[in-house]
Amino acid sequence: MSSKAYLNQAIASHLIEMKAEDKPDKEVLIFENGEHGEDILTYESLYKNSNRIARLFLDSGLRKGDTYAVFMRNHPEFVYAMLAGPVIGAIMVPIDPRNRGDRLRFLLQNSNAKAVLVSGEMLEQLAPVLDKVPNVKLVCVAYRPEHDVPVSSDYPSLNEILDKDSWDVVPQQIMDVRQPMQIIYTSGTTGDPKGVMVRNNRFGLYNIATRLVWKYKPSDVLYTGLSLTHGNAQAVTLFPSLSTGTKAVFSAKFTKSRIWDICRKYGCTSFSLLGGMMSGIYNQKSKETDGDNPVRTVMSAGTPVSIWKEFEKRFDVKILEWYAAIEGGFAYNPPGKGPIGSFGKPLPGMMEFRVVDENDKQVPDAETGELIIKMTRGDTKVDYHDLPDASEEKTRGGWLRTGDLVKKDSKGWYYFICRKGSELRRAGDFIQPDHIEKVIGEHPDVSEVCVYGIPSASGAPGESDLVAGIAPVEGKSIDLKSIYDKCKNDLEPNFIPSYLQLVEEIPKTISEKALDRVLREQFSLDGDRVYRLEDYT
């Protein structure tokens, strides 16, 4: 029997301490670094290194309720830092490494972060904003050999902390599962992001999903290149691995060109994607070996309907589609159970879904409305950091307002339509961008596509002209006429984009959703890289 009987495995740092005693040498996480090798983490290394950082926090003046930011890609130091907070009750603020400038300043300032743990490669982005965030008292840098960044004398090195042979071990100080663990910021597709308070008990909810939904087996090997700053990578890959001991492999960032080679190398049986990423993989040039891989299930949130069947067939996988938001709510469509295109049904006995109109009146089946969600046990609550009015409005009337427009069929399967306020209509037709994106994405010179709308030149209220933001395959130039020719052959006339907008890459949110807002801001009718349909007809 473990001598750690006083610990609560529903709190992540407690669980790791228990596992480190029972299975210290169990290899549980692998961080692959391509040509630079790999880092293999055991339960013992996870416990010791996270405890070393907990000691750093205490020695630097951080206490229960204080916040600290972690600004890096997927590296071992990220997980050590995440597990350090619950030891003393400090609250982690994971910051996606794509943030910089005013956005980065906002996140550090809004969260009132007292410390920042940053990887060396991100220091160049962090340093210019530090003068504007006086709340940050400690910056500690993790230097990775693959980054080849010189050690700075301005900030302490996290490497030295982690290399200590001895330190004053920190006992677990938090026993309350309601103690906040993280502040995870929303994507901010329509403005400044909101920080969602995530408590220790969320770890227990992830364990329920592991048991009822993901159903990983001990022989499985999980993989993700999604950022650990996002709830998806934590819920689908990291926390299931930590709690069950199922091995998980991480890349520093998503790589559509290497994903299958990585899965073959490590024998990965499952990986997690978001919809736009799936299109990027599908748009890669077909190979005879596409179906020769160990992956059985792809955990996907937002699979484009237009490529669902083709993706499964080409890569010989099954798709488990699911839906969730960091504020709450969960639904899933097990492989082969529900209809193609549905994100599933809610977990039975845990929450209730409704589809309502603007007056909160439930709409009939097959009609589109906003999805609202209510927990069947306990209160339905969202705790936005420092935004009590927004928190209350989000759960007005005891229902979580998702802001997502969906529809439900007669058998209870739900289908995502779009975000509220982002509907596309052209000459009376409602446009589904994913179909257009599939057609353009099949062009051999196209890497990524995002189709969005701008106000129609006709001035018709609610009508849009279509723009296709296109990123070329690296090293290739795009023959625009051939793209328009393909659109004319494969799309109805009303679905052909009025404009092509060439970009180096499609801007995305932390959750890998295309930021059409940014493309729209960059769009100009007389822009150098904007091309009109009428010029190619």
N, C-alpha and C positions, 0 to 999 in steps of 0.2 A: 504494500500500500504506500502511496506517495506521502512523503513528509510535508507536502504542500497542500494539505487538506483544507486549509483556510482560504485558498485561492478560488476564484470564480472563473471558470473557463469561458464564460460569456463575455469577459473582458479580454481583448486581444493580448495585452502584455502579460496577463496572468496565464493565459493558455500557453504562451511561448515558454514561460518559466517552467510550467508543468511538463511540457514536452521536452525541454532541455534536460530535465532530471530523468525522465523515463526513456527517451530516445536521443541522447545527445549527438550521436554521429549520423543520424538519419539525414540524408541529402534530400532537401525539399525544394529549393529554388535554384535555378540556373540562369545566370545573366550572360547571354551569348554576345560577344563583341566582334563577330566576323573574324577578320584576319588577326585580330588582337587577342584571340583566345576566349576564355570564359571565366566566370566567377561562380563557384559552387558554394551554396550556403546550407549549413546544417542548423538544426534547432539550437545547438549550443552556440554557434557563431551568431545567430540571430539574437539570442538572449544576451550574451555578453556584450556585443557591440551596441545594442539598443540601451543596455544599462549604462555603458560608458557615456553615451550621449545624455542619458537622464542625469548622470552626475555632472556633466558639463553644464546642463541647464540650471541645476541647483546652484552650482558654484558661480554662475553668471547672474544669479538673482531671479530666475524665472520660478514662479510658484503656480499653485493650482489656479486655473482660470486664465492664466496668461497665454497669449498666442505666439506662435512661431511659424515662420514661412519656410517651406522647402521648395527650392527653385532649381530643378534639375530634370534631366530625362530619366528613363528607367535604369537605375543603377542600384547596386546593393545598399548604398548609403541612403537612398530614398526610404527603403523598407526599415533600416535601422532607425532612422529619424521618426518614421511613423509610429513604430512600436515604443519609442522612448516617451512620447507624450503621455500615454495613459498611465505610466508608472507614477508620475507625479501630478497628473491631472491637468497638464498643459495641453493646449488645443492647437493641432496642426492646421496650417493653411497651405494646402498643396497648390502651387502656381505653375501652370503650364509653361514650358520653356519658350513658347512662341511669343509670350507677352514681352513687351518692351515699352519704353517711353511712358507716356501718360497713363496707359492702361496698367502697366506694372506699378507705377507710383500709386494709382488708385487702389489697387488690391492690397498693397502693403499698408497704405494709410487707412483705408476703410476697415481693415481687419485689426488695426492697431498692433501689428506684429512687433514683438520685442526683440526677436532674433530672426536671422535668415541663415539657413544652411543651403549653400549654393555649390554647384559643381564648377570646376575651373573654367569650362567652356562658356558658362553663362555669366561669368564675372564681368565681362565686357558690357553686357546688357544691364547688369544690376548697378554697377558703379556710378553711372551718370545720374541715377535717380535718388541715390542715398541721401544727398544733401537736402532733398525735399521731403524726406520722411524721418524726422527727428525721433520718432517713436522706436526706431530700430537701434538697439544698443549693442547688439552682437552680430557680427558677420563671420561665419566659419566656412572655410572653403575645402571641398573634397576634390583632390587632384587625382585624375584618372590617367593612366599611362597612355591610353589611346588618344587623349586630347592634346598631348604635347604642349601644355600650357605652363609657362614659367611660374614658380612659386612667388606669390606676392608677399612682401614684408608688411603690407598694410593690414592684413587680416590673419587671424590664427588659422592653422591648418587642421582640418578634421582628421586627416591621416594620422597626425601625431596623437590625437585623442584615441583613435581606434587601435593604435599600435601599442598602447600601454599594457604592460604585463600585469600590473596590479592597479587597483583603484578602490576607492571607498564605495563598495556596492550599495546601491539604493534599494531598499525594500519597497514592495508595492504599497503605495500610499492611498490608492483609490479603491473603494469597494462598491461604489454606487454605479450601477449600470446606466443610470440616467446622466452621469457626468458627461459633458460634451467631449468628443474625441477630435473632431475636425470641423472646419468651416469650409465647405466646398462651394465654390462660386458657380452660378449658372453660366450658360454660354454667352449671354448678353447679345442675342441676335437683334434685339430691338433697342438697345441702349446699354447703360451701365449694368454690369452683372450684379446679382444679389447673392449674398453669402448665406448658404443654408447650413444651419447648425445640425451636425450629425453626432448622435450620442453613442456611448459605448454599446448600448443594446442593439444598434444596427448590425453589429457583428453577429448577434444571434439570429437576426432575420436573414442574413446572408447564409447562415448554416441551414436554415429551413429551405431556402431556395436550392442549396446544394443537394439536399436530401430528396426533395420533391420534384425538382425541375431538371437540374443539370444531371443528376444521377451518375456522377463520376464513379468509376470502379478503381480499386487500388492499382490495377495495371495500366490505367490511363496515364497519358502525359499531356499536359495542357500547354497551350502556347498563346501568347499575345504580344503584339507590338503597340497596342493602345497605351496611351499615357496613363500611368498610375495616378496622375492628378485627377483623373476622371473616375466617376463611380463605376463605370462599366468594367474596367480592368480590375478594380478591387472586388466587385461582386461576383464576377464570372471566373476569375483566375486566381488572384492573390489570396483572398480570404478562404476560398474553398481549399486551396493547396495547404495553407497554414493549419487549418482545422482538421483536415483528413489525412495529411501526409502524402496526398497525391502529388507527384512531381510536376512542377510548372517551369516553363522556359519563357524568358522575357528577352525582347530586343530593346535597345535603347529607344527606338522609334519604329513606327510602322514601315515595312518595306514590301511593296507589292512585287518587286522583282526577285526577292530572295525567299519569300515566305514558304514556297514549296520545298526548296532546298533545305531550309532550316527544319521544317517538319520531318523531312526524310532523315536528316542527320540525327535528330534526337528521338525519332519514333513518335512524334506528337500525334495523338489520336483526336484532338479537338482544338479548335482555335476560335477566337472571338473577333467579330467584325461589326462595323457600322455600315449602313447602306452604301454611302458614297465610296467606301473603301472596296466594297464588293465589286462595284462597277470598275474601279481601277484595276483590280486583279483580272476581271473578265475581259477588259480591253487589251490585256497583254497578248502578244502574238501566240496563237495556238501551237502546242507542241504535242508530239505523239505520246510523251510521257506524262501529260497532264493528269491522267487518271491513275498513274502509278505512284501512289502516295499512301501513307498510313492513316491519314485523317478519315474519320468516320462521320463526325458531326461538326458542323459549323454553327456556332452560337451567334445569331445575327439579329440586330435591331435595325430594321428598315431595309430589308431586302427589296430591291426594285422588282416589281411584279414582272416586268418585261424580260428579265434575265433569270428568274428564279429556277424554272425547270432546266434551262440550258446550263446554268451553273452547276446544278446537281449532277446532270448527266456528264458534262465535260470533265469534271474533277472527281466523279464517282464518290460523292458525299451526300449527306442528308442535312437539311437546314432545320435548325430549331429556331423559330422566330419568336422574339419576345419584345415586350414593351415595358418601360419603366421611366420614371423621372426621379431625380435626386430628392424632390419634395415628397414623393410617395407614389403609391400605385404600382401594380404589377400584373402582367398578363403574359401568357405564353401559348404557343402553338407547337405541340410536340411533333417531331418528324413523322410525316405521313398520316397524321391524325386529322388535322384541320385543312380547310381549303387553301389553295395557293393564294397568297396576297393578304391573308388574315394574320394579325399579330396575336390572335388567340383569345382566350377567355381568362377572367381573373382567377386567382387562387381561390378555390372553394372554401367557404367558411371564414375567410379573412377580410374580404372587402366586397363592396357592392358598386357596380358600374351603372351609370345612367347616361343617356344621350339626350340632351335638352336643347331647346331653342333659346333665343335671347331673353325670354321671360321665364326661364327655368321650367318650362313645360316639356315633359317627355315627348319625344317625337316618335312616330311609328317606325317599325323596322324598315330598313333600306333607305331611310331618309337621313340626311347629314345634319349633325348638330355637334355641340361641344360635349366632350367627355368630362363628366364629373364623377368623383370617387369618394366613397365613405367607408371608413373602417367599421367592421361589424362589431368589434369589441374595443371599448375605450374611445377617447376623443380623436377626431380627425384634426391634426394640428400641423402647422408649418411654422418654423421659427427662423425667420430671416434675421440675420445679424443687424441689429440697430435699426430695424424697419418694422416696428410694431403695427403700424397701420396697414402696410403691405401684407404682413403675416395674417392679419385679421381678414382682409379682403380676399386673400387667396383661399381661405376656408369659410367664406361667407355661408351662413345657414347650415354649417356643419358638413359641407361638401367641399372637397378639394377641386378647385377650378383649374383644369389642366391647360386650357388654352389651345387644345388640340381638337380639330374637327374630325369626327369619325362617323362611321355608320355601323349598324349591327344587322346581321341577317336573321332569318326566322329561327335558326338553330343556335343563336347566341354567340356566333363568332363575330369578332370586331375587326374593322378595317380602318386603317389610318388614311385620311384624305389629305390634310395639310394643316399647317399652323393657322390659327385664327388670324385673319387679316392678310394672309399671303395667297389667297385664291387667285388663279389666273383664268381670265375669260377673254376670248377673242372671237369677234363676229358671232357672238351667241354661243360658241362652244366653250365648255370648260376644259382646260388644257391640263393633261397629266405630263409634267416635264420628264418623268423617267422614261417614257416611251421615246421621246425625241432624243434624250441623252443616250439611250441604247443605240439608236440608229447612227448618230454621229460618232459615238464611242467605238463603233465597229470599224471606222476608218483607220487604216494601218498607221497613219501619222499622228493620231490623236491619243493623248495619254488620259486626260480628264475633261469632263464637260459639266457645266452647270447652266441650266436653262432657267431664265427668270423673265419677268415682265417689266416694262416701262410704260408710262401713260401713252395711250394710243395717239398717233399723229392725227387721227380723225376727230379726236376730242370727245368721242362717245364715252359717257359716264361708265366707270367700272370696267372699261375695255383696256386691253393691253396689247402692245406690240412685243413680240418675242425677241429676246437676245440670247444667243448661245455663247457663254464664256468658254473658251477652249484653250487648254494647255497642250502644246505639242509633245510628242515623244522626244526625250532628250537627244539632242544632236540632229534632229530632223526639222525641216521647214515644211509648212503645210501648203498644199495646193488648194486654195480656197474654192476654186471652181469645181474641183472634184468633190468637195464636201457638199456644195450646193446641188451638184448633180446627183449625189447619193440621196440627199433629202428629197429631191423631186421624184426619184424612183421609189423611195421607201416610205414616204409620208404623204398624208393628205395635204392638199395645198394650204389649208388653214393652219397646219401644224408646222410649216416651214418657218424657221426664224427669219425675222426681218433683218437682223444684224448678226454678224459674227464678231466677237470681241476676243482678240488674241492676248493671252496673258502668259507669264512665265510659269505660274502655278495657280491653282484655284485656292483662294484663301478659305480657311476653315476655322470652325470653332474648336474648343478643347475637345469636344465630343466628335470631331471629324465631320461635322455637318458643313456643307458648303455655305460660305457667308455671301449669299447673293446681295446682301445689303452693301458690302464692301465693293463688289463688282459694279453695283448700281451707282455708287458714289464715284467710281473711277470712269464710268461710261460717259462719253461725250459724242454727240453726233458727228462732230468734225475731228474726232480723235485720230491719232496716227495709226492705231491698230484696230480701228473699227471699220467694218466692211459691210456694205449694203447689198441686200438681195438683188435689188434692181440693177446693180452694176454687173451682175453675173447671169442675167437672163437675156 
